[in-house]
Amino acid sequence: MRAMYGRERRRSTDLDDAALREGLTHAQLDALGTLEHFGWTLRFVRRPMFLDPVPVLFHRDGKRFVVLEADGTLNENSGLVIRE
């Protein structure tokens, strides 16, 4: 039974990752693939009504974050406030 739970968790993670990436532009997805090689992780995506999704990536140190714009560029000064 233990192995079954392990598979369930992995599927859930894969589904969560796919859900986060859903609706991102091709430019964002390309940039995300590159950034992941450099230690950045897509943590969440804000989805404001009637606006484009706003993906937020964190560096592996957990202290820095950036917003990935629709054209694939990074915005380090987005004005986004992250609660601790």
Secondary structure, 3 states (H helix, E strand, C coil): CHHHHHHHHHHHHHHHHHHHHCCCCHHHHHHHHHHHHCCEEEEEEECCCCCCCEEEEEECCCCCEEEECCCCCEECCCCCCCCC
